[in-house]
Amino acid sequence: MSNFKQAVSWILHCEELDTVKEVFDLDDQQIADAEAVAEFFTMLMPLLDVEIEFDMLDEVHEWSKK
């Protein structure tokens, strides 16, 4: 599993950035990049049907495990 992908998933699921940075041993640039990707996913969610939003969270979680 990619630490970066898992970090994105954790951020998307509202974990604290300091915790994510520590757990996945990310440097400042990596955590900033992970936060930007999570922000992008969050930006897309309102554009989707409410029922799909929860599926998207599951999809991001599954993506993070590959």
N, C-alpha and C positions, 0 to 999 in steps of 0.2 A: 504494500500500500504506500502511496505517496503521502509524505508528511504534509506537503503543500495542499493536496486535495482534501485531506482530512481537516486541515486548518480552515480551509474555505467552508467546509460543511459545518464545523463547529461555530465559526463566526456567523454563518447564516442561521444557525440555531441559537443565536444570542449568547454565546459564551463570551466571557470577558477577554479582551484582546491580550492582556498581560498573561492570563492563564493559557491561552492558545499559544502564545509566543514561547512560554516556558515549557509546556507539555511537548510541543513539536520541535523545540530547539531551533526556532527561526531567528534570523537576524532582522534588523530594522527594515531592510528592503523587502525581504520575503513576507513579513507580516503586512507591510503596506500593500504589496501586490495581492496577497490573499484577501485583504480587506476590500480592495478594489473589485476583485472578482465577485465576492459575496455581495457587494453593493450593486453590481451589475445584475446579478440574479434577483436581488430585492427590487430593483427598478422594473424588471420584467413582470413580476408577480401581479401587480395591479392590472396589467394588460390582459391577463388570463382570466378565464372563468373561475369563480371561487372554488368550485369542486376540483379544478385542475391545480390550484395553488398548492394543496396538500400533496398531490401527486408529484409536483415539482420538487418539494422538499425531500420526498422519498427518492426521487431520481438523482438529486444531488448527493444524497447519502450513498446510494449505490455507486454512483460515479466515483465518489471519494474512496471507495474500497478497491477500485481496479488499479 
